[in-house]
Amino acid sequence: MPQIYEVTGELTDPQHLTLDKPIPLETGKVRVRLEEIPTRHKTDLAAFEQALRQRQQARGHVPHSMEEINAYLSAERNSWDT
């Protein structure tokens, strides 16, 4: 009876699979059965950022100005010398 290995991986395109860990087999034919693993979020970066900005705006978040950020970074860098 053939040995069965169970390992997770990622389908990088419709014909290529990258396994999360190596299996002890040499080259040759294998049988592959795929089961999709549900992910928590299938959101692209742009959609995530847009949703984040909307939530921030809804709660009244005011981002720091460029001047505030630069002043903070300058103060932080100056503290390294002391």
Z-matrix of the N, CA and C atoms (Angstrom, degrees):
N
C 1 1.448
C 2 1.532 1 108.78
N 3 1.334 2 117.87 1 132.95
C 4 1.468 3 119.71 2 -177.70
C 5 1.531 4 112.03 3 -70.56
N 6 1.318 5 115.51 4 149.95
C 7 1.463 6 122.49 5 178.00
C 8 1.530 7 108.89 6 -74.12
N 9 1.329 8 117.15 7 139.49
C 10 1.467 9 121.84 8 177.53
C 11 1.520 10 108.20 9 -111.01
N 12 1.324 11 116.12 10 130.12
C 13 1.461 12 122.85 11 177.77
C 14 1.515 13 108.06 12 -112.96
N 15 1.318 14 117.35 13 133.48
C 16 1.461 15 121.03 14 176.25
C 17 1.517 16 108.05 15 -116.20
N 18 1.308 17 116.17 16 121.19
C 19 1.458 18 122.00 17 -178.33
C 20 1.526 19 107.94 18 -147.19
N 21 1.319 20 116.13 19 147.55
C 22 1.460 21 119.80 20 176.46
C 23 1.527 22 109.19 21 -86.75
N 24 1.289 23 115.94 22 165.98
C 25 1.452 24 121.26 23 179.99
C 26 1.510 25 110.00 24 -168.49
N 27 1.320 26 114.95 25 -171.86
C 28 1.457 27 120.74 26 -178.94
C 29 1.513 28 109.77 27 -131.66
N 30 1.305 29 115.86 28 130.67
C 31 1.456 30 121.74 29 175.49
C 32 1.516 31 106.66 30 -81.35
N 33 1.331 32 117.00 31 112.24
C 34 1.461 33 120.55 32 -175.37
C 35 1.522 34 112.67 33 -87.65
N 36 1.299 35 117.28 34 -22.05
C 37 1.458 36 124.66 35 170.01
C 38 1.518 37 106.32 36 -162.31
N 39 1.330 38 119.37 37 177.63
C 40 1.467 39 119.02 38 -173.85
C 41 1.531 40 116.00 39 -60.34
N 42 1.338 41 119.19 40 -12.21
C 43 1.465 42 120.29 41 -178.42
C 44 1.528 43 114.63 42 -124.09
N 45 1.334 44 118.79 43 2.29
C 46 1.466 45 120.02 44 -176.32
C 47 1.524 46 111.10 45 -128.66
N 48 1.324 47 114.48 46 134.28
C 49 1.453 48 123.23 47 -178.34
C 50 1.521 49 108.61 48 -124.35
N 51 1.338 50 117.04 49 129.63
C 52 1.456 51 122.19 50 175.89
C 53 1.520 52 108.15 51 -109.66
N 54 1.330 53 116.95 52 119.28
C 55 1.461 54 121.36 53 -178.20
C 56 1.517 55 110.63 54 -80.68
N 57 1.341 56 116.48 55 148.61
C 58 1.456 57 121.41 56 179.66
C 59 1.524 58 112.94 57 -74.21
N 60 1.336 59 117.49 58 -21.30
C 61 1.461 60 120.80 59 176.67
C 62 1.530 61 108.31 60 -148.90
N 63 1.316 62 117.19 61 154.80
C 64 1.467 63 119.57 62 -179.37
C 65 1.522 64 111.69 63 -71.49
N 66 1.313 65 115.43 64 154.75
C 67 1.460 66 121.05 65 174.25
C 68 1.524 67 108.18 66 -117.07
N 69 1.321 68 118.01 67 150.57
C 70 1.474 69 120.43 68 -174.20
C 71 1.536 70 113.37 69 -81.65
N 72 1.325 71 116.77 70 59.13
C 73 1.457 72 121.46 71 177.61
C 74 1.524 73 109.48 72 -127.23
N 75 1.313 74 115.07 73 148.37
C 76 1.454 75 120.05 74 172.38
C 77 1.521 76 107.51 75 -86.19
N 78 1.305 77 116.83 76 -173.94
C 79 1.457 78 120.02 77 178.84
C 80 1.519 79 110.55 78 -67.14
N 81 1.289 80 116.89 79 156.43
C 82 1.458 81 121.94 80 179.15
C 83 1.509 82 110.89 81 147.58
N 84 1.290 83 115.48 82 175.90
C 85 1.461 84 121.64 83 -179.34
C 86 1.525 85 110.40 84 -72.74
N 87 1.325 86 116.25 85 141.47
C 88 1.464 87 122.83 86 175.88
C 89 1.524 88 108.60 87 -138.81
N 90 1.308 89 116.34 88 160.64
C 91 1.467 90 121.05 89 173.84
C 92 1.522 91 106.94 90 -104.39
N 93 1.329 92 116.01 91 132.29
C 94 1.461 93 121.18 92 -177.60
C 95 1.523 94 108.90 93 -121.19
N 96 1.314 95 116.21 94 128.49
C 97 1.460 96 122.00 95 172.23
C 98 1.516 97 107.23 96 -115.64
N 99 1.310 98 116.90 97 126.39
C 100 1.460 99 120.45 98 -176.58
C 101 1.517 100 111.34 99 -106.05
N 102 1.320 101 114.77 100 138.90
C 103 1.455 102 121.93 101 173.49
C 104 1.519 103 106.25 102 -130.21
N 105 1.312 104 117.12 103 119.91
C 106 1.458 105 120.13 104 -179.22
C 107 1.527 106 109.67 105 -67.98
N 108 1.323 107 116.18 106 133.39
C 109 1.456 108 122.08 107 177.09
C 110 1.521 109 107.06 108 -96.39
N 111 1.331 110 116.98 109 118.28
C 112 1.470 111 118.30 110 -178.19
C 113 1.525 112 110.95 111 -64.42
N 114 1.304 113 115.75 112 139.07
C 115 1.459 114 121.22 113 176.68
C 116 1.517 115 108.41 114 -104.34
N 117 1.305 116 115.31 115 155.82
C 118 1.473 117 119.62 116 -179.09
C 119 1.515 118 111.32 117 -64.52
N 120 1.324 119 116.42 118 -46.43
C 121 1.456 120 120.05 119 -175.70
C 122 1.527 121 109.13 120 -135.41
N 123 1.295 122 115.74 121 129.67
C 124 1.461 123 120.40 122 172.25
C 125 1.522 124 107.18 123 -113.50
N 126 1.325 125 116.03 124 65.68
C 127 1.453 126 122.09 125 -176.94
C 128 1.518 127 108.63 126 -116.52
N 129 1.317 128 116.05 127 133.00
C 130 1.451 129 117.73 128 176.41
C 131 1.522 130 109.88 129 -76.17
N 132 1.292 131 116.97 130 165.38
C 133 1.459 132 122.21 131 -174.10
C 134 1.523 133 112.05 132 -60.84
N 135 1.323 134 117.54 133 -42.82
C 136 1.466 135 120.74 134 -178.81
C 137 1.523 136 111.17 135 -62.88
N 138 1.335 137 117.30 136 -42.27
C 139 1.463 138 120.96 137 178.91
C 140 1.526 139 110.77 138 -66.51
N 141 1.337 140 116.74 139 -39.96
C 142 1.461 141 120.76 140 177.81
C 143 1.525 142 110.67 141 -61.84
N 144 1.336 143 116.65 142 -46.14
C 145 1.465 144 120.34 143 -178.57
C 146 1.525 145 110.92 144 -63.90
N 147 1.321 146 117.03 145 -40.83
C 148 1.454 147 120.69 146 178.94
C 149 1.535 148 110.37 147 -62.30
N 150 1.317 149 117.66 148 -44.89
C 151 1.462 150 121.45 149 178.89
C 152 1.528 151 110.97 150 -63.97
N 153 1.332 152 116.47 151 -39.46
C 154 1.462 153 121.23 152 178.11
C 155 1.522 154 110.61 153 -61.95
N 156 1.325 155 116.77 154 -47.01
C 157 1.473 156 120.99 155 179.57
C 158 1.529 157 111.07 156 -61.78
N 159 1.325 158 117.43 157 -38.74
C 160 1.465 159 120.74 158 178.72
C 161 1.520 160 111.12 159 -64.93
N 162 1.337 161 117.13 160 -41.88
C 163 1.472 162 120.40 161 178.33
C 164 1.528 163 110.58 162 -65.72
N 165 1.326 164 116.91 163 -40.01
C 166 1.464 165 120.03 164 178.63
C 167 1.526 166 110.41 165 -63.73
N 168 1.325 167 116.49 166 -44.38
C 169 1.459 168 120.64 167 -179.67
C 170 1.532 169 110.65 168 -63.51
N 171 1.323 170 116.86 169 -40.32
C 172 1.465 171 121.41 170 -178.98
C 173 1.522 172 111.71 171 -62.91
N 174 1.338 173 117.71 172 -32.54
C 175 1.467 174 119.58 173 -179.72
C 176 1.524 175 112.59 174 -95.21
N 177 1.352 176 117.21 175 6.79
C 178 1.462 177 121.02 176 175.13
C 179 1.511 178 115.23 177 81.74
N 180 1.313 179 117.92 178 20.00
C 181 1.464 180 121.50 179 -179.92
C 182 1.529 181 110.29 180 -65.03
N 183 1.318 182 115.93 181 131.84
C 184 1.462 183 121.29 182 175.87
C 185 1.522 184 107.02 183 -116.09
N 186 1.334 185 118.01 184 113.68
C 187 1.462 186 119.91 185 -178.65
C 188 1.526 187 111.19 186 -68.26
N 189 1.324 188 115.94 187 154.69
C 190 1.462 189 121.14 188 177.72
C 191 1.521 190 109.81 189 -66.15
N 192 1.328 191 115.39 190 147.59
C 193 1.460 192 119.80 191 177.18
C 194 1.532 193 108.87 192 -77.93
N 195 1.319 194 116.34 193 164.18
C 196 1.471 195 120.97 194 178.17
C 197 1.523 196 110.39 195 -59.82
N 198 1.337 197 116.37 196 -37.86
C 199 1.467 198 120.04 197 179.89
C 200 1.535 199 110.96 198 -64.84
N 201 1.340 200 117.10 199 -40.65
C 202 1.467 201 120.84 200 178.23
C 203 1.527 202 111.15 201 -64.53
N 204 1.303 203 116.49 202 -41.16
C 205 1.463 204 120.76 203 179.49
C 206 1.516 205 110.47 204 -65.34
N 207 1.329 206 116.95 205 -46.57
C 208 1.465 207 120.21 206 179.63
C 209 1.525 208 111.90 207 -63.03
N 210 1.338 209 117.74 208 -39.42
C 211 1.463 210 121.09 209 178.05
C 212 1.532 211 110.14 210 -64.06
N 213 1.326 212 117.25 211 -42.57
C 214 1.459 213 120.99 212 178.00
C 215 1.528 214 111.03 213 -61.59
N 216 1.343 215 116.47 214 -46.76
C 217 1.465 216 119.83 215 -179.21
C 218 1.524 217 111.60 216 -64.20
N 219 1.322 218 117.33 217 -39.47
C 220 1.470 219 120.44 218 177.78
C 221 1.522 220 110.93 219 -62.62
N 222 1.333 221 116.33 220 -45.51
C 223 1.461 222 119.97 221 179.46
C 224 1.527 223 110.50 222 -62.90
N 225 1.315 224 116.93 223 -41.21
C 226 1.460 225 120.58 224 179.29
C 227 1.522 226 110.86 225 -63.15
N 228 1.318 227 116.41 226 -46.83
C 229 1.479 228 120.31 227 -179.54
C 230 1.527 229 111.06 228 -64.59
N 231 1.333 230 117.25 229 -38.93
C 232 1.456 231 119.86 230 178.71
C 233 1.515 232 112.09 231 -66.12
N 234 1.318 233 118.22 232 -27.91
C 235 1.459 234 120.70 233 179.92
C 236 1.529 235 111.83 234 -72.34
N 237 1.316 236 117.47 235 -18.22
C 238 1.459 237 121.07 236 179.24
C 239 1.534 238 112.40 237 -69.44
N 240 1.317 239 115.88 238 -27.83
C 241 1.456 240 120.19 239 -176.50
C 242 1.514 241 112.95 240 -78.73
N 243 1.304 242 118.36 241 -17.01
C 244 1.475 243 119.76 242 -175.48
C 245 1.504 244 111.16 243 -95.59
